[in-house]
Amino acid sequence: MIVRRIKCLRSLGIRYNSSHYVTTPIFYVNAAPHIGHLYSAVIADAHCRYQRIRNPEKNVRLCTGTDEHGTKIQQAASLHGIPVAKYCDDISERYREVFKSAHILPDDFIRTTEERHKRAVAHFWRTLHSRGHIYSAAYSGWYCVSDETFLTDSQLRLDEASGTRYSLESGHPVEWTEETNYMFRLSQFQDDVRHWVKQEARIRPAKFEKILLDTLSEPLPDVSVSRPSNRVHWAIPVPDDDSQTVYVWLDALVNYLSSVGYPNEGYSAHWPPAQQVIGKDILKFHGIYWPAFLMAAGLEPPGQLHVHSHWTVDGQKMSKSKHNVVDPVQAARQYTMEGLRYFLLREGVAHSDGNYSHVKAQRILNSELADTLGNLLSRACAPSLNPGQIYPSSDAEHLADLLRTLDAAKRLQESLLQLSERCASHYESNHFHLVADTAMATLHAANNFFESSKPWTLKAGATGSNQPRLETIIAMTMDALRLCGIVLQPIIPQLATRLLDKLSVPTAQRGWHYLAESFATEPVNLGGSRQLDGQTSALLFQRILEEKPAKEEQKTQPAKRSKSKKRERRETMS
């Protein structure tokens, strides 16, 4: 089997990949980006940021981009009354802008209309064809235009009243199609794909592994990998046959190879991807077609597929017909893009759909970013408590006394000692919600310690014997903020940077291994006191205020005018 041959090559010391290559799906430009697209991208970006912080020597590479071929693109451009190429340019640029504003840092943004990608697709096609895995045949079946795929009878639902058939998975209508296409011998790779899927931690979460194995338990039919060019003209031509165009999904999947320079020399330094982040709706294409295509071309499939679920809005599925598709640019005007990023990673869990609601977003961001994190920094930096505006060193005697006599100090110490190991475990699994849980629990412990130690009772006489104790309390609090800032860098990179800047933490000391350095492990801060950054505000995140509805605003206007008139009368009488 092909998978076993790859394992044999590895046993001989032949390793294809010397980097940590991560991909998002490339996003289909039939519509503007929404929060589901942003969610895929922030997952991959947070994963890569963690890898860089944890292993600075690792060559981490992130790729994203746009998928720009197929019938739906032709239809969308026609609907908007603009040339297809112009339409693709406009929507692709909107994805770039959204990702840039969300501080997603891809090493490459690839478009399937680029020449480098077209060359890669042509080479990949010729490789499959020369190996005997592609053949021409008359083909007929139920075709779903919306999903760009043929479906079997078992994948359909018949509406008895109208006689129309629909895809069971997507709900989109299908139509009977008969044409001559090129076919890929998918059936020959069923056992190899099943063997690949079964490898430990290959498909995560595990529920999606079961979905793939259920699909693979039935015989796989060969799959059509081309379309007549007179029906789908906005696509890459089949090499040496202009009457056919390459199936959009074969074209799109090859982007992961195009991005690393395939087929040019050197692409194998990044291949295979360590992790590919995808939405659950494209699991079949990435979990069955993609590994089969790669095996047929003699290439190793990806190390892991991380599959995430979707977002509902106030409990309802997002759809254009319901007018509830959430535009990330508009959402960021309410919450800031950093706040939106935090909410998506805080609330989203891979194994089930997340629910987006304004009430929930406002509550979480105010409670956790504004209050738990932001307010603690403001209090520790308050001029009344910290007139010298320093990150002080702790005094060994007072530190020992606080840890001995104050339960809140001991709880904070225990929380900090567990922070690195717990968060590393959660990051490795892309459980960002659990990273946020752990960091917020630590910050709650820090807030509780700050309240329990009552530093404000020491400020009036903060000279002599009171000064070392006050500085020790502030140092312990700032240690907790610094460590949580390091941990949260992959999730809220801009806020974490401002936090660490305010605390004057050198850039070189923001890596993961610096989590081991705090009062929790060392009796005294050997670095001594350092001046806080006066150019950075201690206000990290502004509370989100509920906007009054227009009707409510109108009700308050007469009252305001009435008060104004009374004031005028009083002034006249006096």
Disulfide bonds with the S-S distance in Angstrom:
none
